[in-house]
Amino acid sequence: MLDPDDTAMRSRGSILTVDDCATTRALLGVLLESLGYSVQAVDNGSDALEAASRQAFDAIVLDVEMPGLDGMAVGRALRQNPRTAGAKIAMHTGLDEAQVRAGFSGYDAFVSKAASPRLLCERVDGLVHGTVAAQPAA
């Protein structure tokens, strides 16, 4: 049996995933955990802001199209809060990137939902570990 302290020592960081689709949350969780991350998943923007206020995450993956606070509103709120302003944010959506950038340009990575979930996880891993440059904010 694994010692919880050993697991924590091997963690590559912590990721918050935000998506209203349970299947997407579960898939991203499994893939990111397989890369060694500790993952917290929430299904709405309000819970995302609450989680980010309690814990510093190495990256936050935001779905854009969610009921209530959408991913763009969450991203803007994260950037306005001094505690979360430096968080690495990856936008994950079926929308065109130009649509997202028009509503929130402060993200670090954009990955279409048409791409494989594995690509998103690789991009997030690169952002966290500095092997993929963050996209400049427009």
DSSP file with accessible surface (Angstrom, degrees, kcal/mol):
  #  RESIDUE AA STRUCTURE BP1 BP2  ACC     N-H-->O    O-->H-N    N-H-->O    O-->H-N    TCO  KAPPA ALPHA  PHI   PSI    X-CA   Y-CA   Z-CA
    1    1 A M              0   0  240      0, 0.0     2,-0.2     0, 0.0     0, 0.0   0.000 360.0 360.0 360.0 140.1    0.0    0.0    0.0
    2    2 A L        -     0   0  112      1,-0.1     3,-0.0     2,-0.0     0, 0.0  -0.510 360.0-126.7 -75.6 136.4    1.3    3.5   -0.9
    3    3 A D    >>  -     0   0   71     -2,-0.2     4,-1.9     1,-0.1     3,-0.6  -0.697  16.4-133.8 -76.7 128.9    2.1    5.8    2.0
    4    4 A P  H 3> S+     0   0   98      0, 0.0     4,-2.3     0, 0.0     5,-0.2   0.856 106.9  56.3 -55.3 -33.2    0.2    9.1    1.5
    5    5 A D  H 3> S+     0   0  111      1,-0.2     4,-2.0     2,-0.2     5,-0.1   0.890 105.3  51.0 -66.9 -36.8    3.4   11.0    2.2
    6    6 A D  H <> S+     0   0   77     -3,-0.6     4,-1.5     2,-0.2    -1,-0.2   0.913 109.7  50.4 -64.2 -40.9    5.2    9.2   -0.6
    7    7 A T  H  X S+     0   0   67     -4,-1.9     4,-0.8     1,-0.2     3,-0.3   0.935 110.2  49.2 -63.2 -43.9    2.4   10.1   -3.0
    8    8 A A  H >< S+     0   0   68     -4,-2.3     3,-0.6     1,-0.2    -1,-0.2   0.887 108.8  53.2 -62.9 -38.1    2.5   13.7   -2.0
    9    9 A M  H 3< S+     0   0  154     -4,-2.0    -1,-0.2     1,-0.2    -2,-0.2   0.833 110.3  47.9 -67.0 -30.5    6.3   13.8   -2.5
   10   10 A R  H 3< S+     0   0  148     -4,-1.5    -1,-0.2    -3,-0.3    -2,-0.2   0.573  84.3 116.5 -87.2  -8.3    5.9   12.4   -6.0
   11   11 A S    <<  -     0   0   47     -4,-0.8    26,-0.2    -3,-0.6     3,-0.1  -0.359  55.0-154.5 -63.3 135.7    3.2   14.8   -7.0
   12   12 A R        -     0   0   98     24,-2.5     2,-0.3     1,-0.3    25,-0.2   0.505  62.9 -65.2 -86.8  -6.9    4.2   17.1   -9.9
   13   13 A G  E     -a   37   0A  12     23,-0.5    25,-2.9     2,-0.0     2,-0.4  -0.890  58.2 -72.5 147.5-175.8    1.8   19.8   -8.7
   14   14 A S  E     -a   38   0A  13     -2,-0.3    44,-2.3    23,-0.2    45,-1.1  -0.946  35.0-168.6-122.9 139.3   -1.8   20.6   -8.4
   15   15 A I  E     -ab  39  59A   0     23,-2.7    25,-2.6    -2,-0.4     2,-0.5  -0.973  11.2-152.1-126.1 137.3   -4.4   21.2  -11.1
   16   16 A L  E     -ab  40  60A   1     43,-2.1    45,-3.0    -2,-0.4     2,-0.4  -0.947  14.5-164.5-105.7 123.9   -7.9   22.6  -10.8
   17   17 A T  E     -ab  41  61A   0     23,-2.6    25,-2.5    -2,-0.5     2,-0.5  -0.932   2.8-168.6-109.0 137.7  -10.2   21.4  -13.6
   18   18 A V  E     +ab  42  62A   2     43,-2.5    45,-2.1    -2,-0.4     2,-0.3  -0.966  26.0 134.5-129.5 111.6  -13.5   23.2  -14.2
   19   19 A D        -     0   0    2     23,-2.0     6,-0.1    -2,-0.5    47,-0.1  -0.950  48.3-142.8-157.8 136.9  -16.1   21.6  -16.5
   20   20 A D  S    S+     0   0   72     -2,-0.3     2,-0.7    45,-0.2    23,-0.1   0.606  83.2  88.3 -78.9  -7.7  -19.8   21.1  -16.3
   21   21 A C     >  -     0   0   50      1,-0.2     4,-2.4     2,-0.0     5,-0.2  -0.802  65.8-156.7 -94.4 116.7  -19.5   17.7  -18.0
   22   22 A A  H  > S+     0   0   58     -2,-0.7     4,-2.5     1,-0.2     5,-0.2   0.866  92.9  54.4 -60.1 -37.2  -18.9   14.9  -15.6
   23   23 A T  H  > S+     0   0  109      2,-0.2     4,-2.6     1,-0.2    -1,-0.2   0.928 109.2  47.2 -64.1 -44.1  -17.3   12.7  -18.3
   24   24 A T  H  > S+     0   0   32      2,-0.2     4,-2.8     1,-0.2     5,-0.3   0.929 112.1  50.4 -63.6 -44.9  -14.8   15.4  -19.2
   25   25 A R  H  X S+     0   0   51     -4,-2.4     4,-2.3     1,-0.2    -2,-0.2   0.929 112.9  46.6 -58.0 -45.8  -13.9   16.1  -15.6
   26   26 A A  H  X S+     0   0   62     -4,-2.5     4,-2.5     2,-0.2    -2,-0.2   0.925 113.3  47.8 -64.6 -44.8  -13.3   12.4  -15.0
   27   27 A L  H  X S+     0   0   76     -4,-2.6     4,-2.6     2,-0.2     5,-0.2   0.940 113.5  46.6 -63.8 -46.5  -11.2   11.9  -18.1
   28   28 A L  H  X S+     0   0    4     -4,-2.8     4,-3.0     1,-0.2     5,-0.3   0.906 111.5  53.4 -62.9 -39.2   -9.0   14.9  -17.4
   29   29 A G  H  X S+     0   0    8     -4,-2.3     4,-2.6    -5,-0.3     5,-0.2   0.943 110.5  45.5 -60.2 -47.4   -8.6   13.8  -13.8
   30   30 A V  H  X S+     0   0   93     -4,-2.5     4,-2.0     2,-0.2    -2,-0.2   0.935 116.1  46.0 -62.2 -46.0   -7.4   10.4  -14.8
   31   31 A L  H  X S+     0   0   17     -4,-2.6     4,-0.9     2,-0.2    -2,-0.2   0.931 115.4  44.7 -66.6 -44.1   -5.0   11.7  -17.5
   32   32 A L  H ><>S+     0   0    2     -4,-3.0     5,-2.1    -5,-0.2     3,-0.6   0.899 112.6  51.7 -68.3 -38.0   -3.6   14.4  -15.3
   33   33 A E  H ><5S+     0   0  110     -4,-2.6     3,-1.7    -5,-0.3    -1,-0.2   0.877 103.6  58.6 -64.8 -34.1   -3.2   12.1  -12.3
   34   34 A S  H 3<5S+     0   0   82     -4,-2.0    -1,-0.2     1,-0.3    -2,-0.2   0.773 102.9  54.1 -66.5 -21.8   -1.4    9.6  -14.6
   35   35 A L  T <<5S-     0   0   55     -4,-0.9    -1,-0.3    -3,-0.6    -2,-0.2   0.448 129.8 -98.9 -86.9  -3.0    1.1   12.4  -15.2
   36   36 A G  T < 5S+     0   0   28     -3,-1.7   -24,-2.5     1,-0.3   -23,-0.5   0.544  76.6 138.1 101.3   9.2    1.6   12.7  -11.4
   37   37 A Y  E   < -a   13   0A   7     -5,-2.1     2,-0.5   -26,-0.2    -1,-0.3  -0.608  54.3-128.1 -88.5 150.3   -0.6   15.7  -10.6
   38   38 A S  E     -a   14   0A  65    -25,-2.9   -23,-2.7    -2,-0.2     2,-0.4  -0.828  36.1-158.9 -87.2 128.3   -3.0   16.1   -7.8
   39   39 A V  E     -a   15   0A  25     -2,-0.5     2,-0.5   -25,-0.2   -23,-0.2  -0.948  20.4-172.3-121.5 131.5   -6.3   17.1   -9.3
   40   40 A Q  E     -a   16   0A  54    -25,-2.6   -23,-2.6    -2,-0.4     2,-0.4  -0.987  16.0-162.7-114.8 130.9   -9.3   18.8   -7.9
   41   41 A A  E     +a   17   0A  49     -2,-0.5     2,-0.3   -25,-0.2   -23,-0.2  -0.944  10.8 177.1-118.9 134.8  -12.4   18.9  -10.2
   42   42 A V  E     -a   18   0A  17    -25,-2.5   -23,-2.0    -2,-0.4     3,-0.0  -0.922  25.7-141.4-130.8 160.7  -15.4   21.2   -9.9
   43   43 A D  S    S+     0   0   70     -2,-0.3     2,-0.3   -25,-0.2   -25,-0.1   0.346  75.3  35.5-108.1   7.9  -18.4   21.6  -12.1
   44   44 A N  S  > S-     0   0   43      1,-0.1     4,-1.6    22,-0.1    24,-0.1  -0.989  76.7-109.9-156.9 164.6  -19.1   25.3  -12.1
   45   45 A G  H  > S+     0   0    1     24,-0.7     4,-2.3    22,-0.5     5,-0.2   0.853 112.0  55.2 -65.9 -39.0  -17.4   28.7  -12.0
   46   46 A S  H  > S+     0   0   70      1,-0.2     4,-2.1     2,-0.2    -1,-0.2   0.932 109.7  46.7 -61.9 -44.2  -18.5   29.7   -8.5
   47   47 A D  H  > S+     0   0   65      1,-0.2     4,-2.7     2,-0.2    -1,-0.2   0.848 109.4  56.3 -66.5 -32.3  -17.0   26.5   -7.1
   48   48 A A  H  X S+     0   0    2     -4,-1.6     4,-2.6     2,-0.2    -2,-0.2   0.939 108.1  46.2 -63.8 -46.1  -13.8   27.2   -9.1
   49   49 A L  H  X S+     0   0   49     -4,-2.3     4,-1.4     2,-0.2    -2,-0.2   0.902 113.1  50.3 -64.6 -38.3  -13.4   30.6   -7.6
   50   50 A E  H  X S+     0   0  108     -4,-2.1     4,-1.1     2,-0.2     3,-0.2   0.937 111.8  47.3 -63.8 -45.9  -14.0   29.2   -4.1
   51   51 A A  H >X S+     0   0    1     -4,-2.7     4,-1.8     1,-0.2     3,-0.6   0.922 111.6  50.7 -62.5 -42.9  -11.4   26.5   -4.6
   52   52 A A  H 3< S+     0   0    3     -4,-2.6    -1,-0.2     1,-0.2    -2,-0.2   0.775 106.5  55.4 -68.6 -24.0   -8.8   28.9   -6.0
   53   53 A S  H 3< S+     0   0   59     -4,-1.4    -1,-0.2    -3,-0.2    -2,-0.2   0.764 113.4  41.6 -78.0 -23.1   -9.4   31.2   -3.0
   54   54 A R  H << S+     0   0  137     -4,-1.1     2,-0.3    -3,-0.6    -2,-0.2   0.725 123.3  26.0 -91.4 -29.0   -8.6   28.3   -0.6
   55   55 A Q  S  < S-     0   0   74     -4,-1.8     2,-0.5    -5,-0.1    -1,-0.2  -0.999  71.4-124.7-142.3 141.7   -5.6   26.7   -2.5
   56   56 A A        -     0   0   79     -2,-0.3     2,-0.3    -3,-0.1   -42,-0.1  -0.747  31.5-160.1 -84.9 126.9   -2.9   27.8   -4.9
   57   57 A F        -     0   0   19     -2,-0.5    31,-0.3     1,-0.1   -42,-0.2  -0.843  22.8-138.2-106.8 148.2   -3.0   25.6   -8.0
   58   58 A D  S    S-     0   0   72    -44,-2.3    30,-0.5    -2,-0.3     2,-0.3   0.789  90.3  -0.2 -73.3 -27.5   -0.1   25.2  -10.5
   59   59 A A  E     -bc  15  88A   1    -45,-1.1   -43,-2.1    28,-0.1     2,-0.4  -0.979  61.9-148.2-157.6 154.2   -2.7   25.4  -13.3
   60   60 A I  E     -bc  16  89A   4     28,-2.6    30,-2.8    -2,-0.3     2,-0.6  -0.997   8.9-155.1-128.3 124.7   -6.4   25.8  -13.8
   61   61 A V  E     -bc  17  90A   3    -45,-3.0   -43,-2.5    -2,-0.4     2,-0.5  -0.909  17.8-164.7-101.6 117.7   -8.2   24.3  -16.8
   62   62 A L  E     -bc  18  91A   0     28,-3.0    30,-3.0    -2,-0.6     2,-0.2  -0.911  16.1-149.9-112.6 123.1  -11.4   26.2  -17.6
   63   63 A D  E     - c   0  92A   4    -45,-2.1    30,-0.2    -2,-0.5     8,-0.1  -0.592  15.0-151.7 -72.2 146.2  -14.3   25.1  -19.7
   64   64 A V  S    S+     0   0    1     28,-0.8     7,-2.0    -2,-0.2     2,-1.3   0.916  76.8  61.7 -89.5 -50.2  -15.8   28.2  -21.3
   65   65 A E        +     0   0  113      5,-0.2   -45,-0.2     6,-0.1    -1,-0.2  -0.647  69.3 133.9 -89.2  94.6  -19.4   27.2  -21.9
   66   66 A M        -     0   0   15     -2,-1.3   -22,-0.1     2,-0.1   -23,-0.0  -0.974  58.6-101.2-134.5 150.8  -20.9   26.5  -18.4
   67   67 A P  S    S+     0   0   94      0, 0.0   -22,-0.5     0, 0.0     2,-0.3  -0.322  95.3   6.1 -65.8 155.0  -24.1   27.7  -16.8
   68   68 A G  S    S+     0   0   81    -24,-0.1     2,-0.6   -23,-0.1    -2,-0.1  -0.564 134.1  20.4  73.9-129.7  -23.8   30.5  -14.4
   69   69 A L  S    S-     0   0   65     -2,-0.3   -24,-0.7     4,-0.1   -23,-0.1  -0.609  84.6-149.8 -73.1 116.0  -20.3   31.9  -14.4
   70   70 A D     >  -     0   0   49     -2,-0.6     4,-2.3   -26,-0.1    -5,-0.2  -0.277  29.6 -95.9 -80.7 174.1  -18.7   30.8  -17.6
   71   71 A G  H  > S+     0   0    0     -7,-2.0     4,-2.7     1,-0.2    -7,-0.2   0.830 123.1  55.0 -61.5 -33.1  -15.0   30.2  -18.0
   72   72 A M  H  > S+     0   0   27     -8,-0.4     4,-2.4     2,-0.2    -1,-0.2   0.925 109.2  47.2 -67.9 -41.2  -14.3   33.6  -19.4
   73   73 A A  H  > S+     0   0   20      2,-0.2     4,-2.4     1,-0.2    -2,-0.2   0.908 113.1  49.4 -64.8 -40.0  -15.9   35.3  -16.3
   74   74 A V  H  X S+     0   0    0     -4,-2.3     4,-2.7     2,-0.2    -2,-0.2   0.935 110.1  50.9 -63.9 -45.3  -13.9   32.9  -14.1
   75   75 A G  H  X S+     0   0    0     -4,-2.7     4,-2.3     1,-0.2    -2,-0.2   0.924 110.5  48.5 -59.1 -44.3  -10.7   33.7  -15.9
   76   76 A R  H  X S+     0   0  102     -4,-2.4     4,-1.7     1,-0.2    -1,-0.2   0.927 112.1  49.3 -61.9 -42.9  -11.3   37.5  -15.5
   77   77 A A  H  X S+     0   0   31     -4,-2.4     4,-1.2     1,-0.2    -2,-0.2   0.905 110.0  51.2 -64.5 -39.8  -12.0   37.1  -11.8
   78   78 A L  H  < S+     0   0    3     -4,-2.7     3,-0.4     1,-0.2     6,-0.3   0.919 110.7  48.3 -62.6 -42.8   -8.9   35.0  -11.3
   79   79 A R  H  < S+     0   0   60     -4,-2.3    -1,-0.2     1,-0.2    -2,-0.2   0.810 109.8  52.7 -69.2 -28.6   -6.7   37.6  -13.0
   80   80 A Q  H  < S+     0   0  156     -4,-1.7    -1,-0.2    -5,-0.2    -2,-0.2   0.716  93.1  82.3 -80.7 -18.9   -8.3   40.5  -10.9
   81   81 A N  S >X S-     0   0   63     -4,-1.2     4,-1.6    -3,-0.4     3,-1.1  -0.764  73.8-146.3 -89.8 120.2   -7.6   38.7   -7.6
   82   82 A P  T 34 S+     0   0  122      0, 0.0     4,-0.4     0, 0.0    -1,-0.1   0.837  98.3  57.2 -55.9 -30.8   -4.0   39.3   -6.5
   83   83 A R  T 34 S+     0   0  141      1,-0.2     3,-0.1     2,-0.1    -4,-0.1   0.827 121.9  24.4 -69.5 -30.8   -3.9   35.9   -4.9
   84   84 A T  T X4 S+     0   0   12     -3,-1.1     3,-1.9    -6,-0.3    -1,-0.2   0.400  90.0 104.5-115.4   2.1   -4.7   34.1   -8.2
   85   85 A A  T 3< S+     0   0   38     -4,-1.6    -2,-0.1     1,-0.3    -1,-0.1   0.797  83.2  49.0 -58.6 -29.9   -3.5   36.6  -10.7
   86   86 A G  T 3  S+     0   0   71     -4,-0.4    -1,-0.3    -3,-0.1    -2,-0.1   0.434  81.2 126.9 -92.3   3.4   -0.4   34.6  -11.6
   87   87 A A    <   -     0   0   17     -3,-1.9     2,-0.5    -9,-0.2   -28,-0.1  -0.268  66.0-118.0 -61.4 143.0   -2.2   31.3  -12.0
   88   88 A K  E     -c   59   0A  77    -30,-0.5   -28,-2.6   -31,-0.3     2,-0.5  -0.735  35.6-162.3 -81.8 124.5   -1.6   29.5  -15.3
   89   89 A I  E     -c   60   0A   0     -2,-0.5    19,-2.9   -30,-0.2    20,-1.5  -0.947  12.9-169.0-118.5 126.5   -4.9   29.2  -17.1
   90   90 A A  E     -cd  61 109A   1    -30,-2.8   -28,-3.0    -2,-0.5     2,-0.4  -0.963  14.8-146.2-111.7 124.4   -5.7   26.8  -19.9
   91   91 A M  E     -cd  62 110A   0     18,-3.0    20,-2.6    -2,-0.5     2,-0.5  -0.790  14.3-172.2 -90.3 134.1   -9.0   27.4  -21.8
   92   92 A H  E     +cd  63 111A   9    -30,-3.0   -28,-0.8    -2,-0.4     2,-0.3  -0.958  27.0 131.3-131.2 108.0  -10.7   24.2  -23.0
   93   93 A T  E     - d   0 112A   0     18,-1.1    20,-2.4    -2,-0.5    21,-0.4  -0.982  62.9-126.1-155.1 163.1  -13.7   24.8  -25.3
   94   94 A G  S    S+     0   0   54     -2,-0.3     2,-0.1    18,-0.2    18,-0.1   0.501  83.1 100.9 -88.4  -8.8  -15.5   24.0  -28.4
   95   95 A L  S    S-     0   0   36      1,-0.1    -2,-0.2     2,-0.1    18,-0.1  -0.383  86.9 -94.9 -73.6 158.5  -15.7   27.7  -29.3
   96   96 A D    >>  -     0   0   98      1,-0.1     4,-1.6    -2,-0.1     3,-0.7  -0.431  32.9-120.4 -68.2 144.6  -13.3   29.3  -31.7
   97   97 A E  H 3> S+     0   0   65      1,-0.3     4,-3.1     2,-0.2     5,-0.2   0.866 112.0  59.6 -59.6 -35.2  -10.3   30.9  -30.1
   98   98 A A  H 3> S+     0   0   66      1,-0.2     4,-1.8     2,-0.2    -1,-0.3   0.888 104.0  51.6 -61.6 -36.7  -11.1   34.3  -31.5
   99   99 A Q  H <> S+     0   0  110     -3,-0.7     4,-0.9     2,-0.2    -1,-0.2   0.908 113.0  44.7 -64.7 -41.6  -14.5   34.2  -29.6
  100  100 A V  H >X S+     0   0    0     -4,-1.6     4,-2.8     1,-0.2     3,-1.0   0.948 111.2  52.1 -68.3 -47.3  -12.7   33.3  -26.4
  101  101 A R  H 3< S+     0   0   65     -4,-3.1    -1,-0.2     1,-0.3    -2,-0.2   0.849 104.5  58.0 -59.8 -33.5  -10.0   35.9  -26.8
  102  102 A A  H 3< S+     0   0   92     -4,-1.8    -1,-0.3    -5,-0.2    -2,-0.2   0.831 116.4  34.5 -66.1 -29.1  -12.7   38.6  -27.4
  103  103 A G  H << S+     0   0   29     -3,-1.0     2,-0.2    -4,-0.9    -2,-0.2   0.726 138.6   5.8 -96.6 -26.0  -14.2   37.8  -23.9
  104  104 A F     <  +     0   0   11     -4,-2.8    -1,-0.3    -5,-0.1     3,-0.3  -0.779  54.7 172.3-161.5 110.5  -11.1   36.9  -22.0
  105  105 A S        +     0   0   39     -2,-0.2    33,-0.6    -3,-0.2    -4,-0.1   0.415  60.6  90.1-102.3   4.0   -7.6   37.4  -23.4
  106  106 A G        +     0   0   15     31,-0.2   -17,-0.2    -5,-0.0    -1,-0.2   0.209  58.8 115.3 -91.4  20.6   -5.6   36.6  -20.2
  107  107 A Y        -     0   0    1     -3,-0.3   -17,-0.2    29,-0.1     3,-0.1  -0.419  56.8-146.5 -86.6 164.8   -5.2   32.9  -20.6
  108  108 A D  S    S+     0   0   27    -19,-2.9    27,-2.9     1,-0.3     2,-0.3   0.659  78.4  17.7-102.6 -23.9   -2.0   31.1  -21.0
  109  109 A A  E     -d   90   0A   0    -20,-1.5   -18,-3.0    25,-0.2     2,-0.4  -0.993  57.9-157.4-150.1 148.8   -3.1   28.2  -23.3
  110  110 A F  E     +d   91   0A  26     -2,-0.3     2,-0.4   -20,-0.2   -18,-0.2  -0.998  13.4 174.6-128.5 128.2   -6.0   27.4  -25.5
  111  111 A V  E     -d   92   0A   9    -20,-2.6   -18,-1.1    -2,-0.4     2,-0.1  -0.978  26.6-131.3-136.1 122.5   -6.9   23.9  -26.5
  112  112 A S  E >   -d   93   0A  41     -2,-0.4     3,-1.5   -20,-0.2   -18,-0.2  -0.389  16.4-127.5 -67.1 145.9  -10.0   23.1  -28.5
  113  113 A K  T 3  S+     0   0   69    -20,-2.4   -19,-0.2     1,-0.3    -1,-0.1   0.687 109.2  70.2 -68.1 -14.4  -12.3   20.4  -27.2
  114  114 A A  T 3  S+     0   0   95    -21,-0.4    -1,-0.3     2,-0.1     2,-0.1   0.749  87.8  80.1 -71.7 -22.2  -12.0   18.9  -30.7
  115  115 A A  S <  S-     0   0   28     -3,-1.5    -4,-0.0     1,-0.1     5,-0.0  -0.375 101.6 -85.0 -76.3 164.5   -8.4   18.1  -29.8
  116  116 A S    >>  -     0   0   66      1,-0.1     4,-1.5    -2,-0.1     3,-0.5  -0.381  28.6-125.2 -71.1 146.2   -7.6   15.0  -27.8
  117  117 A P  H 3> S+     0   0   44      0, 0.0     4,-2.3     0, 0.0     5,-0.2   0.847 112.5  62.4 -57.1 -31.4   -7.9   15.3  -24.0
  118  118 A R  H 3> S+     0   0  133      1,-0.2     4,-2.6     2,-0.2     5,-0.2   0.903  99.2  53.8 -62.4 -37.9   -4.3   14.0  -23.9
  119  119 A L  H <> S+     0   0   83     -3,-0.5     4,-2.5     2,-0.2    -1,-0.2   0.925 107.6  50.5 -62.3 -42.7   -3.1   17.0  -25.9
  120  120 A L  H  X S+     0   0    1     -4,-1.5     4,-2.7     2,-0.2    -2,-0.2   0.944 111.1  48.4 -59.7 -46.4   -4.7   19.3  -23.3
  121  121 A C  H  X S+     0   0    3     -4,-2.3     4,-2.7     1,-0.2    -2,-0.2   0.908 111.2  49.9 -63.4 -39.9   -3.0   17.4  -20.5
  122  122 A E  H  X S+     0   0  106     -4,-2.6     4,-2.3     2,-0.2    -1,-0.2   0.905 111.4  49.3 -64.7 -39.0    0.4   17.6  -22.3
  123  123 A R  H  X S+     0   0   60     -4,-2.5     4,-2.2     2,-0.2    -2,-0.2   0.923 111.9  47.8 -66.2 -42.8   -0.1   21.4  -22.8
  124  124 A V  H  X S+     0   0    1     -4,-2.7     4,-2.7     2,-0.2     5,-0.2   0.936 110.9  51.8 -63.1 -44.3   -1.0   21.9  -19.1
  125  125 A D  H  X S+     0   0   30     -4,-2.7     4,-2.2     1,-0.2     6,-0.3   0.922 110.1  49.7 -58.5 -42.4    2.1   19.8  -18.1
  126  126 A G  H  X>S+     0   0    2     -4,-2.3     6,-1.6     1,-0.2     5,-1.5   0.886 110.4  49.9 -65.1 -39.0    4.2   22.0  -20.4
  127  127 A L  H ><5S+     0   0    3     -4,-2.2     3,-0.8     3,-0.2    -2,-0.2   0.939 111.9  47.6 -63.5 -46.7    2.8   25.2  -18.9
  128  128 A V  H 3<5S+     0   0   27     -4,-2.7    -2,-0.2     1,-0.2    -1,-0.2   0.906 119.7  38.1 -62.2 -41.4    3.4   24.0  -15.3
  129  129 A H  H 3<5S-     0   0   81     -4,-2.2    -1,-0.2    -5,-0.2    -2,-0.2   0.325 110.0-116.0 -99.7   7.8    7.0   22.9  -16.0
  130  130 A G  T <<5S+     0   0   64     -3,-0.8    -3,-0.2    -4,-0.6    -4,-0.1   0.639  83.1 116.5  73.9  15.8    7.9   25.7  -18.3
  131  131 A T  S   <S+     0   0  112     -5,-1.5     2,-0.4    -6,-0.3    -4,-0.2   0.599  74.6  50.0 -92.0 -10.8    8.5   23.6  -21.4
  132  132 A V  S    S-     0   0   44     -6,-1.6    -2,-0.2    -9,-0.1    -1,-0.2  -0.997  91.0-126.0-124.6 123.9    5.7   25.3  -23.3
  133  133 A A        -     0   0   87     -2,-0.4     2,-0.1     1,-0.1    -6,-0.1  -0.447  26.8-113.8 -68.7 139.4    5.7   29.0  -23.3
  134  134 A A        -     0   0   43     -2,-0.1   -25,-0.2    -7,-0.1   -26,-0.1  -0.422  34.3-106.5 -67.5 146.2    2.5   30.7  -22.2
  135  135 A Q        -     0   0   41    -27,-2.9    -1,-0.1    -2,-0.1     2,-0.1  -0.577  39.3-111.4 -71.6 135.2    0.6   32.6  -24.8
  136  136 A P        -     0   0  110      0, 0.0     2,-0.2     0, 0.0   -29,-0.1  -0.429  31.3-111.7 -67.4 144.0    1.0   36.3  -24.4
  137  137 A A              0   0   68    -31,-0.1   -31,-0.2    -2,-0.1   -29,-0.0  -0.558 360.0 360.0 -73.1 138.7   -2.2   38.1  -23.3
  138  138 A A              0   0  100    -33,-0.6   -33,-0.1    -2,-0.2    -1,-0.1  -0.406 360.0 360.0 -81.1 360.0   -3.5   40.4  -26.0
